[in-house]
Amino acid sequence: MDLSKESLLNLSWSDLSWFQQTNTVLSEETALPYFCQMGNPFYDRSSLNERFYMNNLTTEAMMNASGIEYIVMQKQNPVLFIIRKQYRESLNEARPLQEYYILAPGHIYQAPDAASVISHRLLTAVHHFGKAFDEASQKAAYHPSSGYYWKTNSSSDELAKKDSSKEKILTQTQRIRFDTIFYSFRDHFRPRAPVGATAQNSIASATTNNDAVGTTNGTSGGSGDNNLPRKEERTPSDSQSITSERPMIEVKKQKTQK
């Protein structure tokens, strides 16, 4: 029966009818003959044990031969028996290959090696860690008034009560954090006036400044209201010239009449 190592790790075999046929129970004497049955997928038919049973060889002849053999390695009568598969090279040299468990009343399992045990436990730990992190990420929550908390049945009720209340109490850290974010966003997103509006405003401000300069230069002494209409001012010399011209005109008129 050609089975891979991975499939044998997930396989178990038992033939409890063999004990009824032989009228025996699982013990140290029957554990190895029970394991070396033809229907057992863990048993190699080309082993020295098969030659021993088929050819009725002695134990000394099997110990001096080279090949695969099965022996009872450890026992805990009548619950547990450990069968070792090993390659015998000489009388005193044997290289272990695999071990098997026989559990009462007669179930046989293949013992995993150290690499399989470590890889399986690592995969199991990673799987449970992943589930734990997923569960924690779903339970973690944040609320502005209460901060971070874990979602439970009681916490959801308390949060609903806090939301229904009108007064929200903020901590000093939350206030400082809000002020920092608010002012930075206000400076960054400050509204700006359109380009055309800024040009018109600059032209209008320039014209008003020119008018103001003209009115201040036209007035003497810079006093009085600039909005009032200006009156013509005459100097004393101008008034004297006007009065001196009038009698000369009257003299000319009298001469013409004569």
One Martini backbone bead per residue (centre of mass of N, CA, C, O) as a GRO file, in nm:
protein
  258
    1MET     BB    1   0.088   0.042   0.029
    2ASP     BB    2   0.091   0.364  -0.117
    3LEU     BB    3   0.198   0.605   0.117
    4SER     BB    4   0.239   0.890   0.245
    5LYS     BB    5   0.343   1.068   0.514
    6GLU     BB    6   0.099   1.262   0.541
    7SER     BB    7  -0.127   1.042   0.530
    8LEU     BB    8  -0.023   0.873   0.780
    9LEU     BB    9  -0.073   1.094   1.001
   10ASN     BB   10  -0.407   1.070   0.928
   11LEU     BB   11  -0.386   0.765   1.019
   12SER     BB   12  -0.580   0.471   1.115
   13TRP     BB   13  -0.555   0.137   1.271
   14SER     BB   14  -0.776  -0.162   1.301
   15ASP     BB   15  -0.820  -0.524   1.442
   16LEU     BB   16  -1.029  -0.665   1.672
   17SER     BB   17  -1.073  -0.959   1.555
   18TRP     BB   18  -0.795  -1.082   1.620
   19PHE     BB   19  -0.845  -1.129   1.927
   20GLN     BB   20  -1.082  -1.325   1.887
   21GLN     BB   21  -0.930  -1.541   1.719
   22THR     BB   22  -0.685  -1.566   1.943
   23ASN     BB   23  -0.777  -1.521   2.236
   24THR     BB   24  -0.682  -1.217   2.305
   25VAL     BB   25  -0.483  -0.946   2.420
   26LEU     BB   26  -0.331  -0.659   2.480
   27SER     BB   27   0.027  -0.699   2.481
   28GLU     BB   28   0.360  -0.767   2.476
   29GLU     BB   29   0.321  -1.035   2.299
   30THR     BB   30   0.084  -0.910   2.087
   31ALA     BB   31   0.179  -0.638   1.960
   32LEU     BB   32   0.367  -0.729   1.722
   33PRO     BB   33   0.177  -0.933   1.572
   34TYR     BB   34  -0.049  -0.720   1.532
   35PHE     BB   35   0.124  -0.522   1.356
   36CYS     BB   36   0.217  -0.773   1.145
   37GLN     BB   37  -0.005  -0.733   0.944
   38MET     BB   38  -0.122  -0.720   0.620
   39GLY     BB   39  -0.339  -0.472   0.666
   40ASN     BB   40  -0.115  -0.289   0.756
   41PRO     BB   41   0.004   0.022   0.640
   42PHE     BB   42   0.274   0.033   0.839
   43TYR     BB   43   0.365  -0.230   0.707
   44ASP     BB   44   0.654  -0.406   0.596
   45ARG     BB   45   0.697  -0.692   0.393
   46SER     BB   46   1.032  -0.661   0.370
   47SER     BB   47   1.092  -0.747   0.641
   48LEU     BB   48   1.232  -0.939   0.893
   49ASN     BB   49   0.963  -1.027   1.021
   50GLU     BB   50   0.849  -1.170   0.770
   51ARG     BB   51   1.074  -1.379   0.755
   52PHE     BB   52   1.030  -1.500   1.033
   53TYR     BB   53   0.730  -1.596   0.981
   54MET     BB   54   0.779  -1.758   0.708
   55ASN     BB   55   1.071  -1.919   0.795
   56ASN     BB   56   1.130  -1.969   1.092
   57LEU     BB   57   1.329  -1.795   1.237
   58THR     BB   58   1.561  -1.696   1.438
   59THR     BB   59   1.666  -1.446   1.643
   60GLU     BB   60   1.970  -1.456   1.566
   61ALA     BB   61   1.934  -1.434   1.258
   62MET     BB   62   1.791  -1.157   1.265
   63MET     BB   63   2.022  -0.996   1.414
   64ASN     BB   64   2.244  -1.056   1.176
   65ALA     BB   65   2.080  -0.914   0.990
   66SER     BB   66   1.982  -0.693   0.717
   67GLY     BB   67   1.729  -0.440   0.779
   68ILE     BB   68   1.398  -0.420   0.834
   69GLU     BB   69   1.254  -0.358   1.162
   70TYR     BB   70   1.042  -0.458   1.445
   71ILE     BB   71   0.993  -0.312   1.775
   72VAL     BB   72   0.961  -0.292   2.118
   73MET     BB   73   1.029  -0.004   2.288
   74GLN     BB   74   0.759   0.062   2.455
   75LYS     BB   75   0.562   0.040   2.769
   76GLN     BB   76   0.197   0.041   2.896
   77ASN     BB   77   0.047  -0.176   3.058
   78PRO     BB   78  -0.252  -0.195   2.848
   79VAL     BB   79  -0.238   0.094   2.677
   80LEU     BB   80   0.078   0.122   2.574
   81PHE     BB   81   0.260   0.093   2.251
   82ILE     BB   82   0.593   0.106   2.109
   83ILE     BB   83   0.687   0.107   1.770
   84ARG     BB   84   0.989   0.037   1.593
   85LYS     BB   85   1.149   0.155   1.302
   86GLN     BB   86   1.438  -0.013   1.166
   87TYR     BB   87   1.786  -0.027   1.057
   88ARG     BB   88   1.977  -0.310   1.027
   89GLU     BB   89   2.335  -0.359   1.003
   90SER     BB   90   2.384  -0.511   1.279
   91LEU     BB   91   2.398  -0.626   1.592
   92ASN     BB   92   2.478  -0.310   1.716
   93GLU     BB   93   2.331  -0.174   1.460
   94ALA     BB   94   2.075   0.095   1.453
   95ARG     BB   95   1.835   0.281   1.254
   96PRO     BB   96   1.603   0.500   1.301
   97LEU     BB   97   1.276   0.581   1.138
   98GLN     BB   98   1.008   0.490   1.312
   99GLU     BB   99   0.698   0.549   1.500
  100TYR     BB  100   0.442   0.373   1.696
  101TYR     BB  101   0.104   0.350   1.812
  102ILE     BB  102  -0.063   0.149   2.069
  103LEU     BB  103  -0.398   0.159   2.152
  104ALA     BB  104  -0.636   0.092   2.347
  105PRO     BB  105  -0.745  -0.201   2.206
  106GLY     BB  106  -0.602  -0.136   1.875
  107HIS     BB  107  -0.478   0.147   1.794
  108ILE     BB  108  -0.300   0.287   1.514
  109TYR     BB  109  -0.020   0.521   1.505
  110GLN     BB  110   0.170   0.777   1.378
  111ALA     BB  111   0.454   0.931   1.465
  112PRO     BB  112   0.567   1.234   1.470
  113ASP     BB  113   0.791   1.452   1.393
  114ALA     BB  114   0.949   1.738   1.484
  115ALA     BB  115   0.880   1.910   1.232
  116SER     BB  116   0.573   1.857   1.234
  117VAL     BB  117   0.514   1.966   1.518
  118ILE     BB  118   0.625   2.255   1.484
  119SER     BB  119   0.460   2.341   1.233
  120HIS     BB  120   0.180   2.289   1.356
  121ARG     BB  121   0.208   2.483   1.601
  122LEU     BB  122   0.266   2.739   1.439
  123LEU     BB  123   0.006   2.740   1.272
  124THR     BB  124  -0.184   2.746   1.514
  125ALA     BB  125  -0.079   3.011   1.640
  126VAL     BB  126  -0.128   3.194   1.392
  127HIS     BB  127  -0.431   3.146   1.372
  128HIS     BB  128  -0.507   3.253   1.659
  129PHE     BB  129  -0.379   3.532   1.628
  130GLY     BB  130  -0.551   3.624   1.389
  131LYS     BB  131  -0.824   3.600   1.536
  132ALA     BB  132  -0.755   3.797   1.766
  133PHE     BB  133  -0.703   4.050   1.589
  134ASP     BB  134  -0.980   4.058   1.455
  135GLU     BB  135  -1.142   4.086   1.716
  136ALA     BB  136  -1.001   4.345   1.820
  137SER     BB  137  -1.066   4.530   1.570
  138GLN     BB  138  -1.382   4.510   1.618
  139LYS     BB  139  -1.382   4.622   1.928
  140ALA     BB  140  -1.250   4.872   1.850
  141ALA     BB  141  -1.300   5.222   1.959
  142TYR     BB  142  -1.414   5.573   1.897
  143HIS     BB  143  -1.471   5.876   2.098
  144PRO     BB  144  -1.461   6.212   2.159
  145SER     BB  145  -1.571   6.204   2.468
  146SER     BB  146  -1.417   5.906   2.560
  147GLY     BB  147  -1.251   5.764   2.348
  148TYR     BB  148  -1.113   5.472   2.393
  149TYR     BB  149  -1.275   5.145   2.336
  150TRP     BB  150  -1.464   4.855   2.413
  151LYS     BB  151  -1.684   4.647   2.266
  152THR     BB  152  -1.992   4.602   2.435
  153ASN     BB  153  -2.292   4.575   2.571
  154SER     BB  154  -2.245   4.795   2.792
  155SER     BB  155  -2.090   5.011   2.621
  156SER     BB  156  -2.320   5.073   2.420
  157ASP     BB  157  -2.518   5.183   2.631
  158GLU     BB  158  -2.336   5.410   2.741
  159LEU     BB  159  -2.300   5.555   2.468
  160ALA     BB  160  -2.598   5.623   2.423
  161LYS     BB  161  -2.622   5.800   2.675
  162LYS     BB  162  -2.403   6.007   2.593
  163ASP     BB  163  -2.541   6.100   2.328
  164SER     BB  164  -2.810   6.206   2.465
  165SER     BB  165  -2.647   6.405   2.588
  166LYS     BB  166  -2.563   6.752   2.579
  167GLU     BB  167  -2.321   6.729   2.759
  168LYS     BB  168  -1.972   6.774   2.690
  169ILE     BB  169  -1.674   6.634   2.811
  170LEU     BB  170  -1.353   6.766   2.803
  171THR     BB  171  -1.036   6.737   2.794
  172GLN     BB  172  -0.734   6.890   2.789
  173THR     BB  173  -0.618   6.730   2.550
  174GLN     BB  174  -0.858   6.778   2.354
  175ARG     BB  175  -0.845   7.084   2.347
  176ILE     BB  176  -0.555   7.118   2.243
  177ARG     BB  177  -0.595   6.952   1.990
  178PHE     BB  178  -0.818   7.127   1.863
  179ASP     BB  179  -0.668   7.398   1.849
  180THR     BB  180  -0.438   7.305   1.669
  181ILE     BB  181  -0.608   7.211   1.426
  182PHE     BB  182  -0.780   7.463   1.375
  183TYR     BB  183  -0.555   7.678   1.320
  184SER     BB  184  -0.409   7.527   1.094
  185PHE     BB  185  -0.659   7.514   0.903
  186ARG     BB  186  -0.721   7.817   0.890
  187ASP     BB  187  -0.445   7.900   0.760
  188HIS     BB  188  -0.456   7.701   0.515
  189PHE     BB  189  -0.791   7.770   0.449
  190ARG     BB  190  -0.792   8.058   0.359
  191PRO     BB  191  -0.967   8.290   0.207
  192ARG     BB  192  -0.952   8.415  -0.130
  193ALA     BB  193  -0.935   8.664  -0.346
  194PRO     BB  194  -0.979   8.763  -0.641
  195VAL     BB  195  -0.791   8.902  -0.888
  196GLY     BB  196  -0.987   9.130  -0.998
  197ALA     BB  197  -1.065   9.257  -0.723
  198THR     BB  198  -0.778   9.353  -0.643
  199ALA     BB  199  -0.733   9.550  -0.884
  200GLN     BB  200  -0.977   9.743  -0.832
  201ASN     BB  201  -0.897   9.822  -0.544
  202SER     BB  202  -0.624   9.951  -0.620
  203ILE     BB  203  -0.736  10.172  -0.813
  204ALA     BB  204  -0.933  10.313  -0.616
  205SER     BB  205  -0.717  10.385  -0.403
  206ALA     BB  206  -0.544  10.567  -0.593
  207THR     BB  207  -0.759  10.789  -0.665
  208THR     BB  208  -0.823  10.884  -0.376
  209ASN     BB  209  -0.532  10.975  -0.313
  210ASN     BB  210  -0.508  11.196  -0.537
  211ASP     BB  211  -0.744  11.382  -0.446
  212ALA     BB  212  -0.634  11.443  -0.167
  213VAL     BB  213  -0.371  11.579  -0.262
  214GLY     BB  214  -0.504  11.813  -0.431
  215THR     BB  215  -0.665  11.950  -0.201
  216THR     BB  216  -0.423  12.009  -0.010
  217ASN     BB  217  -0.261  12.187  -0.220
  218GLY     BB  218  -0.494  12.414  -0.286
  219THR     BB  219  -0.491  12.486   0.002
  220SER     BB  220  -0.452  12.717   0.259
  221GLY     BB  221  -0.318  12.563   0.542
  222GLY     BB  222  -0.520  12.303   0.542
  223SER     BB  223  -0.806  12.426   0.587
  224GLY     BB  224  -1.106  12.295   0.596
  225ASP     BB  225  -1.337  12.178   0.367
  226ASN     BB  226  -1.301  11.974   0.087
  227ASN     BB  227  -1.614  11.954  -0.018
  228LEU     BB  228  -1.621  12.239  -0.058
  229PRO     BB  229  -1.644  12.504  -0.241
  230ARG     BB  230  -1.432  12.712  -0.397
  231LYS     BB  231  -1.301  13.038  -0.356
  232GLU     BB  232  -1.209  13.330  -0.471
  233GLU     BB  233  -0.901  13.487  -0.428
  234ARG     BB  234  -0.789  13.806  -0.319
  235THR     BB  235  -0.572  14.045  -0.334
  236PRO     BB  236  -0.497  14.371  -0.251
  237SER     BB  237  -0.383  14.451  -0.533
  238ASP     BB  238  -0.633  14.379  -0.700
  239SER     BB  239  -0.837  14.580  -0.566
  240GLN     BB  240  -0.680  14.846  -0.639
  241SER     BB  241  -0.685  14.814  -0.949
  242ILE     BB  242  -0.995  14.829  -0.978
  243THR     BB  243  -1.043  15.118  -0.839
  244SER     BB  244  -0.847  15.281  -1.036
  245GLU     BB  245  -1.015  15.234  -1.308
  246ARG     BB  246  -1.287  15.390  -1.264
  247PRO     BB  247  -1.217  15.710  -1.279
  248MET     BB  248  -1.105  15.701  -1.570
  249ILE     BB  249  -1.372  15.634  -1.708
  250GLU     BB  250  -1.529  15.891  -1.610
  251VAL     BB  251  -1.343  16.104  -1.746
  252LYS     BB  252  -1.389  16.012  -2.039
  253LYS     BB  253  -1.697  16.066  -2.043
  254GLN     BB  254  -1.690  16.379  -1.991
  255LYS     BB  255  -1.526  16.460  -2.250
  256THR     BB  256  -1.733  16.362  -2.462
  257GLN     BB  257  -1.968  16.544  -2.378
  258LYS     BB  258  -1.814  16.824  -2.446
   0.00000   0.00000   0.00000
